[in-house]
Amino acid sequence: MARLGFERIFQVLGQRNYGVFSLGNSLSLIGTWMQRIASGWLAWTLTESATWVGAIAFADLFPCVLLGPFSGAAADRWDRLKVLKIGQVLGFLQAVLLAVLYQTGSLSIWPLFLITLFHGCVTGFLQPFRLAITAGLVTQEWLNTAIAINSVTFNLARFVGPAAAGLLIALGGLGGTYMVNALTFGVFVVALSMIRLNTRPNGKHADSFLQEAMIGVRHAVSTPGVNVLLLLTVVAGIAVRPVVELLPGWAAEVFDGTSGDFAALTSAFGIGAVIGGLWLAARQSAKGLALIMIGSQAAMCAVLMLFALSTHIWMALPLAVLTGATMVVGAVSAQTLTQIVVPDHLRGRVMGIWGLTVRGSPAIGALIVGSASDVWGMRPPLIVGVIILLAVIAYVALGFDRMRASLEDTL
C-alpha cells in the first residue's frame, strides 16, 4: 500500500503542468525561507529583542488577514497565472532592495520592517491564488496527493532554505543571501510561463467585489466541519505556531547558541514537516483525515511541552523534528478536507479565508508571544499556549463524530 502511495506522488509530479509548477514553486520557496532566516537573524542581531523578531514575523504574515477575503474574491475572477507572475516580479524587486540596502550599510531595523511588510502584502495577496491554482493543475482524483505534495514542497524549502542561508551567509553575507532569493523569483516566473491551466476563473460575476468577498467569509464560517477546522487553525496559529517565528530567540537565549544552531533548529522543523507531508501524500484516500488531524494536533501539544522544558540544543532538535511532522500533518489534513468540500466556484474565496487563518494567526501570535517572551522568557508563553490549544482540542473532540460526518461522508 505504501509503495503504491508513493507511486502516486511520482505520477502527479510527472504531469507536465503540475511538475513544472512544483519545480518553480519549490525554488521560489527556498529563496523565501533564505530571506526569512536572514531577516529574522538580522532583526535579532540589530536589537536582541524577541519583540522585534516577532514584529518582523508579524509584518511578513499579518497582511494576509486584511487582504485574504478580497484577494480570495480576486482569485475567483482574475487570471491566476498572470497575477502570480506579477507577484514574483514584485518579490524580485524587494529582494534586490534588501540586498542593496544591506551592502551599503543602510539596512536598519525600520527599513527591514517596512520592506518585510511590503513583501508580506504581496505574499498575502497571492496566497489564495497559490492555493486555488492547484485545482487547475490536476484533476479531482489527484487533488489530495497534489495538496500534500505542495506541503512537502513548502516544508522541504523550510529545510533546504535555512541550510542554504547558513552557507551563503558564511560565504557571501546577508546581501548575497538576499540576491539569491531575487534569482529564485525569476526562475518561478519562467516556470509559470510554461503552464497551461485545466480550468480558469469565470471572470463574469453579478455581485460586487465586496459582496463576493463576504459570500466567501460566510461560506467558510458557516459550513459544518470547515468552521471547526478554521477554529483549530486560528487557535494553534496564535497559541503555539509562533515557536517557529521566534526560533532566533530560542536558539540564542534559551540554548545559548549561534546562527548555526538557529539554522539547525529551523531545519529540524523542516525535516519533520517533510516526513509528515510525504506520509500524507502517500495515502490514497482522504477518508480518515479528520481523525488524523485531531490526533496530530494533540501529539504536537505533547511534543511542544517537552520542547518548552528542554535545556540543551541536542534535546530540542529531535523534538523539533517531531513538532514539524505533527504540525504539518494537522495543517495539511485540514487544508485537504477544506479543498475537497468547497465548491469550485467558491474555491478562491474560501482558500483566501484559509490563507488568512494560516498566515494571520501566527502573525498575531508572534507579536503577542514575542512581547510576552521579553517579559517572562521564552518558555512560559509556549507552555500556556499548549494548555490553551489542548483545551480547544478537548472541546472539539466532544463533537468529533458530527464534524467527521460533515467532512467525510461525501468522499
N, C-alpha and C positions, 0 to 999 in steps of 0.2 A: 504493500500500500504506500509506504513512504517513497519507494523507488518511483512508483507511478506518479506520486505527487510532485516529485522533483522533475520528472519529465514534463509536467505541465508548465513549470517555470521556464524551461528552455523552449517549449513550444510557443509560449506567449512572447518571449524575447525574440524568437525567430520571425514573428510577424513584423514586416518592414516598418510600418508606421510606429508601432509601439517600441520596437528595438531602437530605432533612430532617436525617438524622443527620450528613452531611458538613458542612452549614452550621453546626449547633450545635457539632459537634466542632472545626471549624476556629476558631471564635471562642474557644472554651474554651482551645484550644492556643495561640492568640495571647496570651491573657491569662497562661497559664502561662509562656510564654517571656519575657513582660514581667517577671514576678516573678523568673524565674531571672536575667535580666540585672540587675535592680535588686539582688537579694540577692548576686550574685557581685561586683558593683561595690562594694556596701556593705561586704562582707567584706574586700575589698582596701583600701578607704579606712580602715576601722577598724583593720586590723592590718598592712597592707603585707606580708603573708605568703602565699606560694604554698601553704604547708601548710594554712592556714586556708581558702583558696579551695578547695583540694582536699577539705578536711573538709566544707565546705558541700555540694559536689557529692556526696560520699560519703553524707551524710545524706539527700540527695534521691533517690539512686539505689539504695543498698545494701539497704534494707528488702525490696526485691523478691526478693533472694536467700533471705531467711528465709521470706518469705510465699508465694513463687511456687508451690511444689508444692501447698500447701494451698489457696490461692486458685484454682489450676487445677482441683482436685477440686471446689471450690465452684461454679466456673463450669459444670461438668457436672451440677450438682444444682439450683442456685438460679436464680431468675428474673433473667436478666442485665440486663434493663432496670431492674428495681427496684433492684438493687444499684448500678448506675451512677448512678441518681438520688440515692441516699443518699450516694454518694461525692462528687457535685458539691455537695451541701449542706455536707458537711464541708470541702470545698475552699473554699467561700464563707466559712465561719466563720474558717478560719485566715488567709485573705487580709485579712479585716476586722481581725483581731487584729494582724497585722503593721502595717497602716495606723495603727491607734490607738496602738500602742507607738511607732512612728516619730514620729508627730505630737506625742506627749507627751515625746519625748526619752528614752524608756526602752529603746530597741532597741539593746542592746549585742550583742557577738558571741555570747555564750552563749544568750540568748533567740532570736536569729536561728537559731542551730544547732538548738535544740530544736524550734522551730516548723517549720523545714525538715525535720527528722526526722519529725515528725508527718505533714506533707504527703507525705513520701516513703513512709511506711507506707500512707497512703490510696491514693496513686497506684500503689504496688507491688502492693497487694491487687487493685486494679481492672484491672491490666494484662491478665491473661488474659481477663477479661470484655470488655474493649475489643477485644482481638484476635479472640476467638472469635465475637463478635456479628456480624461481617461475613458469616459464612456464613448467618446468619438474615435478612440484609437483601437478599441477592441469591441467585439460583440458581447452580448449579455452573458453567455456561458463562460467567458474568460474574465469577467469583471472582477470576481472575487480574488483570483490569482493576481491580476494586474494591480489591484489596490494594495495587496500585501507586498508585491514587488516594489511599488512606489515607496512603501515604508522602509523596506530593506535598503533601497537606494538612498533615502534620506539618512538612515542611520549608519550605513556604510560610509557616507560622507562625514558623519559625526566622528567616525574612527579615523578615516584617512586624512580629513581636513586638519585636525589638531596635530597629527604626526607630521604632515607636510608643513604646517605652520611652524612647528618647533624647529624643523630642519632649515626652513627658509629664514626664520628669524635669526638663527645662529649664523647662516651664511651671508644673507643679504639685508638683514634688519627688517623692521616692520614695513618700511617703504616698499621693499621688494615683495613682501607678502601681499600688500595691497595691489601691486601691479599684476601679480599672477592672478589674483581674483578678477581683475579687469579683463584679462585674456579669456578666462573661463566664460564670462558673459558673452563674448564674441563667438565662442565655439557654439554656445547654445542657440544663438541667432541663426547660424548656418544650419544647425540641425533642424530647427523649426521650419526653415525654408524648404526642407526636403520632405515635409509631412503633408499628407492629404487626409483630412478627417472623413470618417464614415458618415457622420451627421453634423449639422451646423444649426445654430440657433435660428429660430424663425425670423426674427427681426421685425415682425409686424405684431404690435400689441395695442389693444384698445385702451388699456389703463395707463395712467401717468407713471412716470418713473418712481415717484414716492409711493403710489398705491401698490405697484408691483413689489416694491421692497417690503411693504407692510404685509402683503399676502405671504411672502416668504417667511417673515417672522412668525405670523400667526400659524402657518402650517407647521413650522418647526416646533413651536412650543405647545401646540395642541394635539399633535399626532401621538397617540399612545405608544409607549416604548421609546420613541425618539426623544420625547421630552425628558425621560429618565436618563437616557444616555447623555444628554446635554447637561443635566444636573450633576451627574457624576464627573463629567469632564470639567465643569466650572470649579467644583469644589476641589478636585485633585489639582487642577491648574493653579489655584490660589494657595492651597494649603501645603502641598508637597513638591509640585513640579519646579518651584524656584530653586531647589537644591542644585539643579543643573546650571542655571544662570549665575548662581553665587559660588560656583566651584573655585574661582580665584581666591575668595576668602577662606574657603575650606582648606585649600592647598597651602596657602601662605600662613594663615593664622592658627588653624586647628592642628595641622600636621607639620607646621614649620618647614614647608617645602619651597621649591623653586618653580620657575616656569615649566621645567621638565616634569615635575610632579603634577602640576596643573594639567599639562597635556596628557599625562598618563591617566589621570582620573577621567578626563573627558573621553579619552579613547576607550577606557574600560566601560563606560556607559554605552558608547557606540558599539563595542563588540557584543555586549549583551543584547543590545537592540537588534543587531543584525541576526543573531541566533534566534531571537523570538520572532522576528519577521519572516525568516526562512521557514521556520516551523509552521507558521500560519499559511504561508504561500503554498506549502506542500499539501495542505488539506484540500480535499476535493469538493467539499460542500460547506456552505455557511451554516448548516444545522449545528447546533450546539455552541455557537459563538456567544450567545447571551450568558451561558454558564461560565464559559472561558473568560469572558470579560469581567464578571463579578469576582471569580476566583483569582484572577491575576491582580486585580486591584487590592484584594485582601492580602495576597502574598507580597505585593510591593510594600504595603504598610509594615509588615513584619520585618522585611529586609531593611527598610529605611530606618526603623527603630534601632536595629543593630548598627547601621551606618552612623547614626547620630551618637552612639555610645563608643564608637571606635576611637582609639587613642594613637594609632600609628597608621602610616600610609599603606603598609603591607596588609593591614587588617581591612582597610577601606576598599582596596582595589577589587578583590573578589566580590565584595558586597555591591560595588558599583556595577559590576557585570550583571549580577542578578537583578539589580534595580532596573538597569536598562532593558533587560529581557522582559520583565513583568510589566514595566511601564508601556513598552511598545505593544505587547500582546493585548493589553487592555485597550489602548488607544486605537489600534488598527481593527480590532474586533468591533468596537463601537462605530468606527467610520464605515466599515464594510456593511454592517447592518443598515446604517443610515442610507448609504448609496443605493442599496438594493431596494429598500422600502420606498424611497422617494420617487414620485413620477418624473419622467424625463423633462417635461415642460417646466418643472419647478426645481430642477437639479441645481442650476447655478445659484438660485436664491437660497435654497436650503443649505447648500455647501458653503455659501457665504456666511450664514449663521454658524455653521460648524467651524469654519476658519476663524470666525470671531472668537468663539469659545477657546479654541486650541491655542491661538496666539494671544488673545486678550487677557484671559485669566492668568497665565503665567506672568504677563507684564504687570498686572496689578499685584499679583503675589510677590514678584521680585522686589517691587517698591516697598510693600508692607514688610515682608520678611527681611529684606535688606536693612531697613530702618530699625526693625526690632533687633536684628543681629548686632548692630552697632551699640545698642544699649545693653543687651543681655548676653551677647555672644552668639555664636553660630548654632550651638546645639539646642537650647530651649525652644526657639521658634519652630524648628523642624519637628521636635517631639510633640509639641502642641498641635502642629498641622497634621501629623499622623493620627493623633487621637480624634481630631475633628473628622477626618476622612473615614476612619473606622466607624464612627457613629452614623455617618450618612450611608455607608455600605450596609450596616445592620438594618437601617430603616428601609432601604431599597430591597433587601433580601426578604422582608416580610411580604412584599407583593411580587416576588420574583416570578411565580407561575403566570401571573397575568401579563407581566412585561414580556416574558419569553413567548407567550402565545401571540401577542401583538406583533412581535418582530419576526417570528419564525414560522408561523402557521401557513403562510403563503409560499414558503420556499419549497 
